[in-house]
């Protein structure tokens, strides 16, 4: 795993953390919610920010890991390459 690939995993994890926070604050709709189902239309959807549901799920999964588990996963992937 190159330095750039490692940095990408870190950025993806951070994006997952930001999406979780935005959902908790009511600024980002839950996965699967369409804009037409949002009464006031003030909440963003994944489509609005051009993120695919699979990307969102992967990034949110990374954000769920504690720091040590995340580092272990990155090292495991790096060793496999």
C-alpha positions in Angstrom: 0.0 0.0 0.0 1.5 3.3 -1.0 1.4 6.4 1.1 -1.3 7.9 -1.2 -3.5 4.8 -0.8 -3.1 5.0 3.0 -4.0 8.7 2.9 -7.1 7.9 0.8 -8.3 5.4 3.5 -7.8 8.1 6.2 -9.8 10.6 4.1 -12.5 8.1 3.5 -12.7 7.4 7.2 -13.0 11.1 7.9 -15.7 11.5 5.3 -17.6 8.7 7.1 -17.2 10.6 10.4 -18.5 13.8 8.8 -21.5 12.0 7.2 -22.4 10.4 10.6 -22.2 13.9 12.3 -24.3 15.5 9.5 -27.0 12.8 9.9 -27.0 13.2 13.7 -27.4 17.0 13.2 -30.3 16.5 10.8 -28.3 18.0 7.9 -28.0 14.7 5.8 -30.8 12.3 5.2 -30.5 8.7 6.0 -29.5 6.3 3.3 -32.3 5.5 0.9 -34.3 8.7 1.6 -35.2 10.5 -1.5 -35.4 14.3 -1.8 -39.1 14.1 -2.6 -39.7 12.4 0.8 -38.2 15.4 2.7 -41.0 17.8 3.6 -39.0 21.0 3.8 -36.3 20.1 1.4 -33.6 21.6 3.6 -31.8 18.3 4.3 -29.1 17.1 1.8 -29.2 13.6 0.3 -26.3 11.5 -0.8 -27.3 12.3 -4.4 -27.0 16.0 -3.6 -23.4 15.6 -2.6 -22.6 13.1 -5.4 -21.8 10.1 -3.1 -23.0 6.6 -4.0 -24.8 4.6 -1.3 -22.1 1.9 -1.4 -19.4 4.6 -0.9 -21.3 6.0 2.0 -21.7 2.6 3.6 -18.0 1.8 3.2 -16.9 5.1 4.6 -19.3 4.9 7.5 -18.0 1.4 8.3 -14.5 2.8 8.4 -15.7 5.6 10.7 -17.2 3.0 13.1 -13.8 1.5 13.8 -11.8 2.7 16.7 -8.3 4.1 15.8 -6.5 0.8 16.7 -8.8 -1.4 14.6 -8.6 1.0 11.7 -4.8 1.0 11.8 -4.8 -2.8 12.0 -7.1 -3.0 9.0 -4.9 -0.7 7.0 -1.8 -2.6 7.9 -3.4 -5.9 7.0 -4.3 -4.6 3.6 -0.8 -3.1 3.2 0.7 -6.5 4.0 -1.5 -8.3 1.5 -0.3 -6.1 -1.4 
